Amino acid sequence: MAKLQARRREFLKFLAASPLLTVSARLLAEETLETSELPDYLISKPEDALDVFDFHSVAKHRLPPAHYGYLATGTDGNETLSANRRAFENVYLRPMRMVDTSEISLKTTLLGQELESPIVLAPVGSQRAFHADAELATARAARAQQHLQILSNVTSNPIEDVIAARGEPVWFQLYPTTQWPTARMMLERAQAAGARVIVLTVDLNSGSNRVLLGQYTRTDDRDCSACHGDHSVEDFLRMNPMYQGSRVTFADFDTSGMTWDYLERIREVSSMKIVVKGIVTREDAASAVAAGADAVYVSNHGGRAEASGWGALESLPEVVEAVNGRVPVMVDSGFRRGTDIFKALALGADAVSIGRAYIWGLAAFGQPGVEKVLEMLKAELRMVMGQVGATSVDEISAMHIGTRG
Ligand SMILES: Cc1cc2nc3c(=O)[nH]c(=O)nc-3n(C[C@H](O)[C@H](O)[C@H](O)COP(=O)(O)O)c2cc1C
């Protein structure tokens, strides 16, 4: 058996190296090769997963160290990364029996858009680092599983192609720079492509200290110039589809001078709704609403922004209170299970985004991996709703949870 597998590997290697093969056939051969090389302690196909962490293990095995480091990283000693997960332990469920939950609906509405579920795909940049099909695989999975997708402006694929693959407009996330013409160019392009919502990320304005990323990167001795050029930000952006035509430089990403009037600038050139992503305090939530934000998005960037040591689920209640129903509240950072998602909905979130969880699926198995992650999270959420006696997203309330301490 082992001999047969070895010969098969040799053959696939030969096929993959043959210049006679088309690119897609070659990728296919490589993917099959990857699958056959997975050690026994890892799942070899998405259907075998018990929870999303099974995809994490495969992703870690498959990705080159620097790419895994990019995915996994936190800041400083990973204080916020850990706090994000720990926060879920402090909230418990209050199951209620004998409620008819034979029919459960996950449908909801967000900024006037009808959604099949409140689970959203967070913007994650440079997805080619995780799979050759990158954001297109994510979009196809989002389409198959009917989820809202938010596209990063550091996407590996142009927004037009991603929208075509998704089959409907995605939301477009923007990292501001000090070069307004670059922002304007992207806003106009996103709107022309069909995007109706812009997600402005405001939590990296003063940089972030990504120690874990550095630790993985220094163990990676591959020649990465084909994708990363000379490793300068300028070279990276030159190869990035959404920055074509921009003159932005590394220094321009220092947006420490940015204030709330940036929303007004966006409104001057775009009619897209504006979601402000990266809010964690009641003060900022109030300012965002006052500045005309159409939704507030609680996030600490998955523990990749500052080492606050404050979990996103812990910041959610004060933001919900400050917003007081005036606009929707979204949240992400650390969500891995249906129970996690349920807890945020019970604390008042209108939608919950996932980042690493779906990227683990992408890195592990491409589109089918992302699909399975989404399918599992919905099934888990439905199960929790059944256990606590809530038949719709609207019915989920503070009554269904308790807080320790
Ligand atoms: C590899 C990676 C890349 C990311 N890129 C972006 C990005 O381009 N824009 C953005 O607003 N957030 C980005 N984020 C943050 C996510 O949108 C989201 O806030 C975070 O992943 C949520 O935490 P989770 O990964 O624990 O689910 C990225 C996160 C990861 C893991």
The ligand as a Tripos MOL2 file, in Angstrom:
@<TRIPOS>MOLECULE
LIG
   31    33     1     0     0
SMALL
NO_CHARGES

@<TRIPOS>ATOM
      1 C1         -4.6160   36.7850    7.4970 C.3       1 LIG1
      2 C2         -5.5430   37.8900    7.8640 C.ar      1 LIG1
      3 C3         -5.6330   38.9880    7.0230 C.ar      1 LIG1
      4 C4         -6.5140   40.0170    7.3310 C.ar      1 LIG1
      5 N1         -6.6470   41.0660    6.4540 N.ar      1 LIG1
      6 C5         -7.5300   42.0500    6.7310 C.ar      1 LIG1
      7 C6         -7.7570   43.0930    5.7960 C.ar      1 LIG1
      8 O1         -7.1840   43.1060    4.7140 O.2       1 LIG1
      9 N2         -8.6190   44.0560    6.1520 N.ar      1 LIG1
     10 C7         -9.2850   44.0790    7.3550 C.ar      1 LIG1
     11 O2        -10.0530   44.9900    7.6340 O.2       1 LIG1
     12 N3         -9.1070   43.0740    8.2350 N.ar      1 LIG1
     13 C8         -8.2680   42.0650    7.9420 C.ar      1 LIG1
     14 N4         -8.1170   41.0360    8.8210 N.ar      1 LIG1
     15 C9         -8.9400   41.0080   10.0560 C.3       1 LIG1
     16 C10       -10.2870   40.3140    9.7870 C.3       1 LIG1
     17 O3        -11.1170   41.1050    8.9910 O.3       1 LIG1
     18 C11       -11.0220   40.0360   11.0870 C.3       1 LIG1
     19 O4        -11.1570   41.2340   11.8010 O.3       1 LIG1
     20 C12       -10.3370   38.9900   11.9530 C.3       1 LIG1
     21 O5         -9.7720   37.9770   11.1640 O.3       1 LIG1
     22 C13       -11.3440   38.3960   12.9160 C.3       1 LIG1
     23 O6        -10.7240   37.5430   13.8220 O.3       1 LIG1
     24 P1        -10.6200   35.9590   13.6330 P.3       1 LIG1
     25 O7         -9.5900   35.7280   12.5840 O.co2     1 LIG1
     26 O8        -10.2130   35.5020   14.9710 O.co2     1 LIG1
     27 O9        -11.9710   35.4600   13.2100 O.co2     1 LIG1
     28 C14        -7.2710   39.9790    8.5230 C.ar      1 LIG1
     29 C15        -7.1750   38.8640    9.3600 C.ar      1 LIG1
     30 C16        -6.3390   37.8180    9.0280 C.ar      1 LIG1
     31 C17        -6.3060   36.6140    9.9240 C.3       1 LIG1
@<TRIPOS>BOND
     1     1     2 1
     2     2     3 ar
     3     2    30 ar
     4     3     4 ar
     5     4     5 ar
     6     4    28 ar
     7     5     6 ar
     8     6     7 ar
     9     6    13 1
    10     7     8 2
    11     7     9 ar
    12     9    10 ar
    13    10    11 2
    14    10    12 ar
    15    12    13 ar
    16    13    14 ar
    17    14    15 1
    18    14    28 ar
    19    15    16 1
    20    16    17 1
    21    16    18 1
    22    18    19 1
    23    18    20 1
    24    20    21 1
    25    20    22 1
    26    22    23 1
    27    23    24 1
    28    24    25 2
    29    24    26 1
    30    24    27 1
    31    28    29 ar
    32    29    30 ar
    33    30    31 1
@<TRIPOS>SUBSTRUCTURE
     1 LIG1         1 GROUP 0 **** ****
